[in-house]
Amino acid sequence: DGADRSETWPFPRNVTQSPFCLQKHFRSPSSRHSERHKRKAEQRLMEKIPENAEATVVLIGTLAFLEQPTMAFVRLSEAVFLESVLEVSVPVRFIFILLGPMQSNMDYHEIGRSISTLMSDK
């Protein structure tokens, strides 16, 4: 739409990347410290996960326009890395999605917890 957004855009006009892409260029020293702390925590967690482990992603939510719950359970033929979904680098093999109406007698959170427990190895 040709509107001039120079006043709402927080970066110089010649910057063509989105603010999300630029975030890594404008980090404060405290955010670099928190990133190191996060990497250490991830490393400690990865030490506890077996080498050939695969993950299950469980997504639960409500939508106002739904009249009844809808769910899908997907098994991928090959596990894939979904970096933006998991905190650690583990390939995902299974995806469970449950969406339902906001007003329901079902406890979607508990269903998600149950599926997660069923999919755990211990």
C-alpha positions in Angstrom: 0.0 0.0 0.0 2.5 3.0 -0.6 2.0 4.6 2.9 5.0 6.2 4.4 5.8 4.2 7.6 9.1 6.0 8.4 7.8 7.2 11.7 6.6 3.8 12.9 9.7 2.0 11.6 12.3 1.9 14.4 15.3 1.4 12.2 17.0 3.5 9.5 15.2 3.8 6.2 17.9 1.9 4.3 17.4 -1.2 6.5 15.5 -3.8 4.5 15.4 -6.6 7.0 12.5 -7.1 9.5 13.1 -6.1 13.1 13.1 -9.9 14.0 16.1 -10.4 11.7 17.9 -7.4 13.2 17.3 -8.4 16.8 20.6 -10.3 16.9 22.6 -7.2 15.8 21.3 -5.0 18.7 21.9 -7.2 21.8 22.9 -5.7 25.1 25.7 -7.2 27.2 23.1 -8.6 29.6 21.2 -10.4 26.8 24.5 -12.0 25.6 25.0 -13.2 29.2 21.5 -14.7 29.2 22.2 -16.4 25.9 25.3 -18.0 27.3 23.2 -19.2 30.3 20.6 -20.6 28.0 23.1 -22.5 26.0 24.6 -24.0 29.2 21.1 -25.0 30.3 20.4 -26.6 26.9 23.7 -28.4 27.0 22.9 -29.9 30.5 19.5 -31.0 29.2 21.0 -32.5 26.0 23.4 -34.6 28.2 20.3 -36.3 29.8 18.6 -37.1 26.4 19.7 -40.3 24.7 21.5 -39.9 21.4 18.8 -41.5 19.3 15.9 -39.8 21.0 12.9 -38.4 19.0 10.4 -35.8 20.2 6.7 -35.5 20.2 5.1 -32.0 19.8 1.8 -31.6 21.6 -0.2 -28.5 20.6 -3.5 -27.7 22.4 -5.7 -24.7 21.8 -9.2 -23.3 21.7 -10.9 -21.4 18.9 -14.2 -19.5 19.3 -15.7 -20.6 16.0 -15.3 -24.3 16.5 -18.4 -26.2 17.5 -16.7 -29.5 18.4 -13.1 -30.6 19.1 -10.8 -31.5 16.2 -7.6 -33.4 16.6 -4.9 -34.9 14.5 -2.1 -37.3 15.4 0.7 -37.3 12.8 3.6 -39.7 12.6 6.3 -38.4 10.2 8.0 -41.0 8.1 11.3 -39.4 9.0 12.0 -37.3 12.0 12.7 -33.6 11.3 14.3 -30.8 13.3 11.7 -28.1 14.1 14.1 -25.6 15.7 11.5 -22.9 16.4 9.2 -25.4 18.2 11.6 -27.1 20.7 14.1 -25.6 23.1 16.6 -28.4 22.3 17.9 -29.8 19.1 15.9 -33.1 19.0 14.2 -34.4 15.8 10.4 -34.5 15.9 8.7 -37.8 14.9 5.1 -37.3 16.2 2.8 -34.3 16.2 -0.5 -34.2 18.2 -2.8 -31.2 17.7 -6.1 -30.7 19.6 -8.3 -27.7 18.9 -11.7 -27.2 20.4 -14.4 -24.7 21.2 -13.8 -22.3 24.1 -16.9 -23.4 25.9 -16.5 -27.1 26.5 -16.8 -29.7 29.3 -13.4 -31.1 28.2 -10.2 -30.2 29.9 -7.9 -29.7 26.9 -4.9 -29.1 29.1 -5.3 -32.4 30.8 -5.7 -34.2 27.5 -2.4 -32.7 26.3 -0.7 -33.8 29.5 -2.0 -37.3 29.1 -0.8 -37.5 25.5 2.6 -36.2 26.6 2.8 -38.8 29.3 1.8 -41.6 26.9 4.5 -40.5 24.4 7.3 -40.3 27.0 9.8 -43.1 27.3 9.8 -43.4 31.1 
